């Protein structure tokens, strides 16, 4: 065997030993649950995972998953240690309500909020809809049945004194909702995603739409009952014909961690996440939304001691 082949064999054996050690738990590593491999959670998680691995020297293995609800269940099962979830869905799990009705899960704690998933209510102005109150009696898609979006829609309508019984409710995906509005089969739809959202961008190119406002008073009412919401504008010119920012609310894509992770580990992850904003932003556009204030606001599930230690050190928490 020549010298180069010997080196390659040695490197292969070292890798095999390392992977074996990971499998036995002899070397600390973190498994990160994200979402579908074509979605934002996966792309953002992959970018952050690589950067945090470099900064902390803790190997982070990114996994494609079924997103928020599945990720919480994976942490509870001990199959992952770090996950991206919506902050409303983790609230449901922690309290055993809505998506987790009768199933309380408290095997996780919060690490940091990451970026906004904006509650966008899209309507056809030709249907005479100017405000959310005008949705009463209309054909409205509220997202897939049992989805986080469906619960967001119920809660937002409730703030305006409207129930699902007051609308002709349809359960369509974002893309199918956009197609249905384009074909005049529905009058409006709810979409909870980063803005601008591709399905809405494509829809606005072909026809007039309006993004409905959630005003300050209704947002305050909503937040009083559901503290995981934050106020957030759909920026001007996010969509063709939308020349001004539109007030609405948002939930947050959030890092949660297993309670089994040590304080030192979570402290290192949190510190390097916040202090690596420029690198994360360069790797993924959503990194631009990272901020200390945003990371701790609107989070109803307790923070992991390691995350709390860092945020207290920098004055973001008391």
N, C-alpha and C positions, 0 to 999 in steps of 0.2 A: 504494500500500500504506500502511495507516495505521500509527501508532506501535506499537500493541499487537501487530499482526501481525509487524512488523519484529523486535520483541523475541523473539517466539515462534520466528521463523525463525532468529535468531541463536543462541538456546538450542539449537535442534535441530541446527544445524550444529556447534556446540561439542561436543554429545554425540556426533555422528557422528565428528568428528575424534578425540575421546577414545577411542571404541570402536575406531577404526581403529588408534590408537596401541597400545592393548592387544593387538590382534591381531598387530601387528608386533613386540611385545615392547619397544617404546620406553618404556612406562610399566610399572613393576613392579605386578603383581597376583598374587594367590594363588587358585588353584582348589582348593576344599575338597570332597573326596569323602566322602559320608555313607552313606546306605542308602536303602531304599524310602521313598517320600514319605509313607507313613502310619506309619513307624516312629520309634523314639526317636532313632536316629542323625541322621535328617534334621531332626527338630524341634529337637533340642539343637544340632546343627551350625548351623542357621539362626540361632538365638538368639545363639550365641557368635560366629558370623561377623559379625553386625551390630554387636555390641559391640566386637569387635577392630578392625573397620574404622573405627569412630568413634575408638577410642583410639590406634591406630597410624597412621591415615591411609593404610593400605595397603588397596586394594580387595580384598575377599574374595568370591569368586563361589562360591556353594554349588551342588553338583550332587547329584542323586539317583542312586544307584548300586546295585549288587548287594551292598554291604557288604564285610566284612573281606577275603576273598580277592580279590575284584575290585578293591578299593581299592589293595591292595599291587601288583597287576599294573598298575593305572593309573599309579601312581608310577613303576614300573619303565619303563613306556612313555613317560614324560615328559608324560603328559596331565593330571596334577594335581600339586600341590606339597604339599598338606596333606590328611590323611585320618584318619577315625576307624576303628579296628580293635580286635578283641579281642587282648589281649596274648599269649594262647596261640597264636593264628593267626599273629601276626607272628613268634613264636618258631619256628614250623614253617617259615615262609618263609626266615628267616635261616639255619636249619640244614638246610633241604631235607628235612624229614621230614613224616610224616602227610599233611595236606592238600596239602603241597608236596613230596611224595616225589620225589626226583630233580631238583627244580627250586629251586636255591638263588638267593634274591634278596636282595641287599645294597645296593640303591639307596636305602635309607631308613634313618633313625635315629629314636630315640624323642624325643618332646618332653615329654609329661606324661600320666600316668594321670588319668582323669576321674571315673569312677564304677564301682560294682560291677555285674557281671552274675553273679548268684548261681546256684550249682549247686543246684537244688532237686530232690529225689527224692521224688515224691508216690506214696503207696501207699494201697490199700484195706485198712483194718484187718481187715475181715471175711475177708481172704485169709490171716490169720495172720502178717502181716508186721509186725515191730516194729523190725528193724534192717536195714541194707543186706545183711548176711550172709544174711538170710532170703529174699533175691531169687533165690537158687539154685533152679533148677527152676521158676521162675514165668514168667508171660507179661509181658514188660517191653518197653515202647517206649523206644528210645534216641535219638529224634529222627530227622530226615530222613537218608536215606542220604548219607554223605559230608559231613555237616554238622559244624560245630565241636562241637555238642552230642553227636554220636555218639562223637567222640574223647574228650570229657570223660567220658562214660559208661564207655567202655572203661577209661580210666585210673583212675577211681574204683573200679570193680568190681575191677580188678587189685589195688588196695591191700587189698582184702578177700579176695584169693585166688580171685576169680571171673573167668571168661572169658566171652565171648559164647557159647561152646559150652555153657556151664553154664545158660543161660537160654533161654527161647523168645523170641528177639529179634524185635521188630517195629520198623519204621522209619516212624513217624508224626509229623506236625507237632504242635506244642503243642496246638492246638485239637482236632485229630483224636485225640490221645492222651487229652485230657480227656473227649471224647465216648465213647471206647472204655472208659475206666475207669468212667464213669457207667453204661454199658450192660453192665458186667461181662465185657467182651471181653478186657481186660488186667487185671493185678493192680497194676501200678505203671508210672510213667514218669519220665524225666529231662527237666528243663526248665531251660535256662540263660538267664536274663533278669533284668532288674531286678525286685526284690520290693517290693510285691506284683505278681504277674503276672495279667493279666486272665483268661486261660484257667483259672487255678487258683482265682481269686476266684469266678468263675461256677460252677465245679464244686463248691466247698465250700458254696455256698448250698443245693444240692440233696441232698448226701449227706455222710457222714462220710469224712474223709481224714486221713492222718497225713503230716507232713513228716519224713523220716528224717534222723537226725543223722549227721554225720561227726565222730567224736570227735577229741580232741586227738592221740591216738597215731596214728590213721590219717591225719589231716591232715598230721602231721609227716612220715610216711612218703611221702605223696603229694608234698609240697613238696620233699622231698629229691631225688626223681627228676624232678619237674616244677616248677622254681622259679617259674614264672609264676603259680602258685596263691597265694592269700592266704586266711587264715581270715576268716570273715564270718558273722554270725548272720542268720537270717531273723527279723526283729523280731516280738515278741509281737503277737498280734492282726492280723497281716498277712492271715490268712484266718479265716473263721468257725470257731470251735471250737479255734483254736490259741491257747491262753492264755499260753504261755511262749515265750521266744525259743528257736530251734533252731540249734545249732552246725552249720555247714557250711563249704564253701569257695566261693571266687568267682574268676572271672577279671575282667579290667578292660577297660572301654572306654577306649581310649588314643589320644591324638593322635600320629601319626607324621608326619615331614616328609621331603621329598626332600633327598638329600645336596647337591643343587645350590643350595639356599637358603643365603644368606650367614649368617655368625655374627650379624651385627647384626640381621638380619631375624628370625631365630628367637629371639634374646634378647628382642627387643621383643614378639614374640608370646607367649612364655612368661611374661614379667614381667606383661604386661597380662592374661593369662588368670588367673593366680593372684591378682593384686591387684584383679580385678574380680568377685570371688565374689559380692558382694551384688547387683550388677546382673545377673549371670548367673542367680543363684538366683531373682530376681524374674521373669526371663524364662522360666525352665524349672526344674521341681522338682529335676531331677538336679544342678543347680548347688549344692545343699546339701551334696553329697558332696565337692566340691572341697576339697582341703587340701594343704599343702606335703608333709607326711609321706606321704600317700596317693599323691601324684603321682610319687614316686620309688621306692616299695616294690614288689617283685615284678615289676620290669621287667628282662627278661633281654637285651634288645637294647640296644647302646650308645646313650647320649644324644647328640644333635647338639651340637657345641661351643657353640652359642648357648644351648641349654637348660642344658647343664652349667655354663656361666659364671654364669647367673642362680642356679641352685640352690646353687652353691658360695658365691656372694656372701651368700646368706641362711642359710648353714650347714646346708642340707639334704643336701649331698653333700660329700665330702672331695676 
